[in-house]
Amino acid sequence: MICETVKAGRECVFMTKKGCSFNGGSCHPIVEQCNGCEKMMEYEGGIYCMLYPDPAAKWAYGRCSSATHVQQDIKSVTQKVNPLKASKRKSKGK
């Protein structure tokens, strides 16, 4: 249904005929960690996340999975190769 509380005019899964069914009756504003994200939008009542009704919960246990302003650190893992085993594998292949 279309939101009638905070994000007026946007499609919302929490809207029912009785009103907003989310915890507290409306979406919660963004938290400090969300500043700079492309997925936040300003409405009349403040700045809210377009994806999550409670952004603080997404940051509670680490990084938000949808944060566009935080770079993900990918570490490459190099495996140590035992030279003796590598030579045995090479000889079996011939």
C-alpha positions as CSV (number, residue, x, y, z in Angstrom):
1,M,0.0,0.0,0.0
2,I,1.0,3.6,-0.3
3,C,2.5,5.2,2.8
4,E,0.4,7.8,4.5
5,T,2.6,8.6,7.5
6,V,6.3,9.6,7.0
7,K,7.1,8.6,3.4
8,A,3.9,9.9,1.8
9,G,3.3,8.6,-1.7
10,R,5.9,5.8,-1.6
11,E,5.0,2.1,-1.7
12,C,5.3,0.5,1.8
13,V,4.9,-3.1,2.9
14,F,4.0,-2.0,6.5
15,M,1.0,0.1,5.5
16,T,-2.4,-1.5,6.2
17,K,-5.9,-0.2,6.1
18,K,-5.5,0.6,9.9
19,G,-2.3,2.6,9.3
20,C,1.4,1.8,9.6
21,S,2.0,-1.6,11.3
22,F,5.7,-1.0,11.8
23,N,7.1,-0.8,15.4
24,G,6.0,2.6,16.8
25,G,3.6,3.3,13.9
26,S,6.1,4.9,11.5
27,C,9.5,4.6,10.1
28,H,12.5,5.8,12.1
29,P,14.9,8.5,10.8
30,I,18.4,7.7,9.7
31,V,21.3,7.4,12.2
32,E,24.7,9.1,12.0
33,Q,26.3,6.2,10.2
34,C,23.9,6.7,7.3
35,N,25.1,10.2,6.4
36,G,26.4,10.1,2.8
37,C,24.5,7.1,1.7
38,E,22.7,7.3,-1.7
39,K,19.7,5.4,-0.3
40,M,18.5,8.1,2.0
41,M,15.7,10.6,1.1
42,E,14.5,13.7,2.7
43,Y,10.8,14.0,3.5
44,E,8.8,16.6,5.4
45,G,9.4,15.0,8.8
46,G,13.2,14.4,8.3
47,I,15.6,12.2,6.5
48,Y,14.7,8.5,6.1
49,C,16.2,5.4,4.5
50,M,14.4,4.3,1.3
51,L,15.0,0.6,2.0
52,Y,14.8,0.0,5.8
53,P,12.2,1.4,8.3
54,D,14.7,1.2,11.1
55,P,18.2,2.0,10.0
56,A,19.7,1.8,13.5
57,A,18.9,-1.9,13.5
58,K,21.0,-2.4,10.3
59,W,24.0,-0.8,12.0
60,A,23.6,-2.5,15.4
61,Y,25.9,-5.4,14.6
62,G,28.3,-3.8,12.2
63,R,28.1,-2.4,8.7
64,C,24.8,-1.9,6.9
65,S,24.6,-4.3,4.0
66,S,23.1,-1.6,1.7
67,A,25.4,1.3,2.6
68,T,26.7,2.9,-0.6
69,H,29.1,5.3,1.1
70,V,31.2,2.6,2.9
71,Q,33.8,0.7,0.9
72,Q,34.0,-3.0,1.6
73,D,37.5,-4.3,2.5
74,I,38.2,-7.4,0.5
75,K,41.3,-9.2,1.6
76,S,42.9,-11.7,-0.8
77,V,44.0,-14.9,0.8
78,T,47.2,-16.4,-0.4
79,Q,47.7,-20.1,0.2
80,K,51.0,-21.5,1.1
81,V,52.0,-24.3,-1.2
82,N,54.1,-27.2,0.1
83,P,56.8,-27.6,-2.6
84,L,57.1,-31.4,-2.0
85,K,53.4,-32.0,-2.5
86,A,53.3,-29.6,-5.5
87,S,56.1,-31.6,-7.2
88,K,54.3,-34.9,-6.5
89,R,51.1,-33.5,-8.0
90,K,53.0,-32.3,-11.1
91,S,54.6,-35.7,-11.6
92,K,51.3,-37.6,-11.4
93,G,49.8,-35.4,-14.1
94,K,52.3,-36.6,-16.8
